[in-house]
Amino acid sequence: MTDTVISSATKEVVIGFDRPFVIIGERINPTGRKLLAAEMAVRDYSRVESDARAQVEAGAHMLDVNAGIPLADEPAILAEAVKLVQSLTDVPLSIDSSIVAALESGLSVYKGKALVNSVTGEEDRLETVLPLVKKYGAAVVAISNDETGISEDPDVRFAVAKKIVERAQDHGIPPADVVVDPLVMPIGALGEAGNQAFRIIRRLREELKVNSTCGASNISFGLPNRKGLNAAFLTMAMASGMTSAITNPLEPEIMAAVMGADVLLGHDANCARWIRKFSGDRFAAQSHGGVEAGGAGGRRREGRRNRG
């Protein structure tokens, strides 16, 4: 099975087929957040600090850090944000930018093995980002689009992902260090978006044998009750083989759905994390004894009820 190891200076997170789902906190991103963008542009990182702490407290295993602010010095701001977040928490980071100079700036100050977000199938992007990923010993998110744009045909998007994985190998980057984003489309605009995503995710796991991620909220764009739809999508994506997602850990619906799916997929041994989260450590100890020693008795009681 494929394991993608991401690390900070002191902590490793492993994204893998038979491991708990990895939540990558999305909040440190000024896109669509006017207050955060304005603050970061003048080097005020108070909101970055509070968002970092809150996401980790809520259960994020990694944090995405983006500094994409128009007309701002993105390389400098991204490096400062990366250093700040690493001083606040030991969770590994995804360094997120469409500007290669900003990616290198963030990587140059990063302590550990980062996840670079991202590379596409476009030739110039492949030939500038992949050498950077190799230079800094990072892993990389592969976005399934190229010069032709984002195809509505899932087979085309899979082909782009395959191309990126192969080109990464040409640069000495193993498939285990490529995490593919199949590009989830809005279900409100494209009725087959969910089925398309699940189909690609299964192929990524079974054929390319690579881990996968996505911007989970894309699926619900333009629809009401986005949190509920995002949660439903993530559980189905996990069942199809998705192993991580960039999402909002501050939404309880999301975290409960992911934790529940981990239980049902056998990625939470003895339901330990679920019990600790929702019942407390004292009940967890009691329940573990009951499950391991009293499980058969529970089944016998159920059988008596059925007979009665």
C-alpha positions as CSV (number, residue, x, y, z in Angstrom):
1,M,0.0,0.0,0.0
2,T,1.1,3.6,-0.7
3,D,2.0,5.8,2.2
4,T,2.8,9.5,1.7
5,V,4.8,10.8,4.6
6,I,4.6,14.6,5.4
7,S,6.4,16.0,8.4
8,S,7.2,19.1,10.5
9,A,10.4,19.3,12.5
10,T,8.9,17.0,15.2
11,K,5.8,15.3,13.8
12,E,4.9,13.0,11.0
13,V,1.5,12.6,9.3
14,V,1.0,9.6,7.0
15,I,-1.6,9.7,4.2
16,G,-2.4,6.1,3.2
17,F,-5.0,3.7,1.9
18,D,-5.3,1.8,5.2
19,R,-4.8,4.8,7.5
20,P,-7.2,7.3,9.1
21,F,-8.3,10.1,6.8
22,V,-6.1,13.2,6.8
23,I,-7.8,16.5,7.3
24,I,-5.9,19.5,5.9
25,G,-7.2,22.7,7.4
26,E,-8.2,25.2,4.7
27,R,-8.7,28.4,6.7
28,I,-5.3,30.1,6.2
29,N,-6.2,31.3,2.7
30,P,-7.1,34.9,1.9
31,T,-9.1,33.9,-1.2
32,G,-12.6,35.1,-0.5
33,R,-11.7,36.3,3.0
34,K,-11.4,40.1,2.7
35,L,-10.4,40.8,6.3
36,L,-7.7,38.1,6.3
37,A,-6.3,39.3,2.9
38,A,-6.2,42.9,4.2
39,E,-4.4,41.9,7.4
40,M,-1.8,39.7,5.7
41,A,-1.1,42.3,3.1
42,V,0.2,44.6,5.9
43,R,1.9,41.8,7.7
44,D,-0.7,41.5,10.4
45,Y,-0.8,37.8,11.2
46,S,-3.1,37.8,14.2
47,R,-5.9,36.1,12.3
48,V,-3.5,33.6,10.8
49,E,-2.4,32.7,14.4
50,S,-5.9,32.3,15.7
51,D,-7.0,30.3,12.6
52,A,-4.0,28.0,13.0
53,R,-4.6,27.3,16.7
54,A,-8.4,26.8,16.2
55,Q,-8.0,24.3,13.3
56,V,-5.5,22.2,15.2
57,E,-7.6,22.3,18.3
58,A,-10.6,21.2,16.2
59,G,-8.7,18.1,14.9
60,A,-6.8,19.1,11.7
61,H,-3.9,16.9,11.0
62,M,-2.2,19.3,8.6
63,L,-2.7,23.0,7.7
64,D,-2.7,24.5,4.2
65,V,-1.0,27.9,4.1
66,N,-1.8,30.3,1.3
67,A,-0.8,33.9,0.8
68,G,-2.4,34.7,-2.6
69,I,-3.1,38.4,-2.2
70,P,-3.3,40.6,-5.4
71,L,-0.5,43.2,-5.6
72,A,1.2,42.0,-2.4
73,D,4.7,40.5,-1.9
74,E,3.4,36.9,-1.9
75,P,6.9,35.2,-1.6
76,A,7.7,37.2,1.5
77,I,4.3,36.9,3.1
78,L,4.1,33.2,2.5
79,A,7.5,32.6,4.1
80,E,6.6,34.7,7.1
81,A,3.3,32.9,7.5
82,V,4.9,29.5,7.2
83,K,7.5,30.4,9.9
84,L,4.8,31.8,12.2
85,V,2.5,28.7,11.9
86,Q,5.4,26.4,12.5
87,S,6.2,28.3,15.6
88,L,2.7,27.8,16.9
89,T,2.0,24.1,16.1
90,D,3.8,20.9,15.2
91,V,1.4,19.7,12.5
92,P,2.9,19.5,9.0
93,L,2.0,22.1,6.4
94,S,0.8,22.2,2.8
95,I,2.5,25.2,1.1
96,D,0.0,26.6,-1.3
97,S,0.6,29.0,-4.2
98,S,0.3,29.4,-7.9
99,I,3.5,31.4,-8.0
100,V,6.7,29.3,-8.2
101,A,8.8,32.0,-6.4
102,A,6.4,31.9,-3.5
103,L,6.5,28.1,-3.3
104,E,10.3,28.3,-3.1
105,S,10.2,31.0,-0.6
106,G,7.9,29.0,1.7
107,L,9.9,25.8,1.2
108,S,13.2,27.5,1.9
109,V,12.1,28.3,5.5
110,Y,10.1,25.2,6.1
111,K,11.3,22.7,8.7
112,G,10.4,19.1,7.8
113,K,8.9,17.6,4.6
114,A,6.2,19.8,3.2
115,L,3.4,19.1,0.9
116,V,3.6,21.5,-2.1
117,N,0.2,22.6,-3.4
118,S,0.4,22.3,-6.4
119,V,1.5,21.2,-9.8
120,T,-0.7,20.8,-12.9
121,G,-0.2,18.9,-16.2
122,E,0.8,22.1,-18.0
123,E,4.3,21.7,-19.4
124,D,5.8,24.9,-17.9
125,R,4.3,24.1,-14.5
126,L,5.7,20.6,-14.6
127,E,9.2,21.8,-15.5
128,T,9.3,24.5,-12.8
129,V,7.5,22.9,-9.9
130,L,8.7,19.3,-10.0
131,P,12.4,20.3,-9.8
132,L,11.5,22.4,-6.8
133,V,9.7,19.5,-5.1
134,K,12.7,17.3,-5.7
135,K,15.2,20.0,-4.5
136,Y,13.5,20.3,-1.1
137,G,12.5,16.7,-0.7
138,A,8.8,17.5,-0.5
139,A,5.6,15.8,-1.6
140,V,3.3,17.4,-4.1
141,V,-0.4,17.8,-4.9
142,A,-1.1,17.0,-8.6
143,I,-4.1,18.8,-10.0
144,S,-5.8,17.0,-12.9
145,N,-5.9,19.8,-15.5
146,D,-3.5,20.9,-18.2
147,E,-3.3,23.5,-21.1
148,T,-6.7,22.4,-22.3
149,G,-8.3,23.3,-19.0
150,I,-10.5,21.2,-16.7
151,S,-12.2,18.4,-18.7
152,E,-15.7,17.2,-17.8
153,D,-14.6,13.8,-19.0
154,P,-13.2,11.8,-16.0
155,D,-11.1,9.7,-18.2
156,V,-9.3,12.8,-19.5
157,R,-8.7,14.0,-15.9
158,F,-7.3,10.6,-15.0
159,A,-5.0,10.7,-18.0
160,V,-3.6,14.0,-16.8
161,A,-3.0,12.6,-13.3
162,K,-1.2,9.7,-14.8
163,K,1.0,12.0,-16.9
164,I,1.9,14.0,-13.8
165,V,2.8,10.9,-11.8
166,E,5.0,9.7,-14.6
167,R,6.7,13.0,-15.1
168,A,7.3,13.2,-11.4
169,Q,9.1,9.9,-11.6
170,D,11.3,11.3,-14.4
171,H,12.4,14.0,-11.8
172,G,13.1,11.4,-9.2
173,I,9.9,11.9,-7.2
174,P,8.2,8.5,-6.4
175,P,4.5,8.0,-6.8
176,A,4.1,7.8,-3.0
177,D,5.1,11.5,-2.9
178,V,2.4,12.5,-5.4
179,V,-1.1,13.2,-4.0
180,V,-3.6,13.6,-6.8
181,D,-6.5,16.1,-6.7
182,P,-9.0,14.8,-9.3
183,L,-10.8,18.2,-9.4
184,V,-14.2,17.9,-7.8
185,M,-16.8,19.9,-9.8
186,P,-19.9,21.6,-8.4
187,I,-22.8,19.1,-8.3
188,G,-25.2,22.0,-8.8
189,A,-23.7,22.7,-12.2
190,L,-22.8,19.2,-13.3
191,G,-25.2,16.5,-12.1
192,E,-22.6,13.7,-12.6
193,A,-19.9,15.5,-10.6
194,G,-20.1,13.2,-7.6
195,N,-20.1,9.9,-9.7
196,Q,-17.2,11.3,-11.8
197,A,-15.1,12.1,-8.7
198,F,-15.8,8.6,-7.2
199,R,-14.8,6.9,-10.4
200,I,-11.5,8.8,-10.7
201,I,-10.7,8.3,-7.0
202,R,-11.2,4.5,-7.4
203,R,-8.9,4.5,-10.5
204,L,-6.2,6.5,-8.7
205,R,-6.1,4.0,-5.9
206,E,-6.5,0.8,-8.0
207,E,-4.5,1.7,-11.1
208,L,-2.0,4.4,-10.2
209,K,-1.8,3.4,-6.6
210,V,-1.5,7.0,-5.4
211,N,-3.1,8.9,-2.6
212,S,-5.7,11.5,-3.3
213,T,-7.1,14.8,-2.0
214,C,-9.5,17.5,-3.0
215,G,-11.0,20.9,-2.1
216,A,-14.1,19.3,-0.6
217,S,-16.3,22.3,-0.6
218,N,-16.2,22.6,-4.4
219,I,-18.9,19.9,-4.6
220,S,-21.5,22.1,-2.9
221,F,-20.8,25.5,-4.5
222,G,-24.0,27.5,-5.1
223,L,-26.3,25.1,-3.1
224,P,-28.0,25.5,0.3
225,N,-26.8,23.5,3.4
226,R,-23.3,23.2,2.0
227,K,-22.0,21.7,5.2
228,G,-24.4,18.7,5.0
229,L,-23.6,18.1,1.4
230,N,-19.8,18.4,1.9
231,A,-20.0,15.9,4.8
232,A,-22.0,13.4,2.6
233,F,-19.5,13.8,-0.2
234,L,-16.5,13.2,2.0
235,T,-17.9,9.9,3.4
236,M,-18.6,8.6,-0.1
237,A,-15.2,9.8,-1.4
238,M,-13.5,8.0,1.5
239,A,-15.4,4.8,0.6
240,S,-14.2,5.2,-3.0
241,G,-10.6,5.5,-1.8
242,M,-9.9,9.1,-1.1
243,T,-7.3,9.5,1.6
244,S,-7.2,13.2,2.5
245,A,-9.0,16.5,1.9
246,I,-8.5,20.2,2.2
247,T,-11.5,21.3,4.2
248,N,-12.7,23.2,7.2
249,P,-12.2,21.4,10.5
250,L,-14.2,24.0,12.3
251,E,-17.4,22.5,10.9
252,P,-18.6,19.7,13.3
253,E,-20.6,18.0,10.6
254,I,-17.4,17.5,8.5
255,M,-15.4,16.2,11.4
256,A,-18.1,13.8,12.6
257,A,-18.7,12.5,9.1
258,V,-15.0,11.8,8.5
259,M,-14.5,10.2,11.9
260,G,-17.6,8.1,11.4
261,A,-16.4,6.9,8.0
262,D,-13.0,6.0,9.5
263,V,-14.9,3.8,12.0
264,L,-16.9,2.1,9.3
265,L,-13.9,1.6,7.0
266,G,-11.9,-0.1,9.8
267,H,-9.5,2.8,10.2
268,D,-10.3,3.5,13.8
269,A,-9.4,0.3,15.8
270,N,-12.0,-0.6,18.4
271,C,-13.7,2.8,17.6
272,A,-11.2,4.3,20.0
273,R,-10.9,7.8,18.5
274,W,-14.7,8.0,18.1
275,I,-15.3,7.0,21.7
276,R,-12.7,9.5,23.0
277,K,-14.2,12.3,21.0
278,F,-17.8,11.8,21.8
279,S,-17.9,10.0,25.2
280,G,-14.7,10.8,27.1
281,D,-11.8,8.8,28.2
282,R,-13.5,7.2,31.2
283,F,-16.3,5.7,29.0
284,A,-13.7,4.8,26.4
285,A,-11.9,2.5,28.9
286,Q,-15.2,0.9,29.9
287,S,-16.4,0.5,26.4
288,H,-13.2,-1.2,25.3
289,G,-13.6,-3.8,28.0
290,G,-17.2,-4.3,26.9
291,V,-16.4,-4.6,23.3
292,E,-13.5,-7.0,23.7
293,A,-14.8,-9.1,26.6
294,G,-18.6,-8.7,26.4
295,G,-19.3,-8.6,22.7
296,A,-20.6,-12.1,22.5
297,G,-22.9,-11.5,25.5
298,G,-24.3,-8.5,23.6
299,R,-25.1,-10.7,20.7
300,R,-26.8,-13.3,22.9
301,R,-29.0,-10.6,24.5
302,E,-30.0,-9.4,21.0
303,G,-30.8,-13.0,20.0
304,R,-33.2,-13.4,23.0
305,R,-35.1,-10.3,22.1
306,N,-35.5,-11.6,18.5
307,R,-36.9,-14.9,19.8
308,G,-39.3,-13.1,22.1
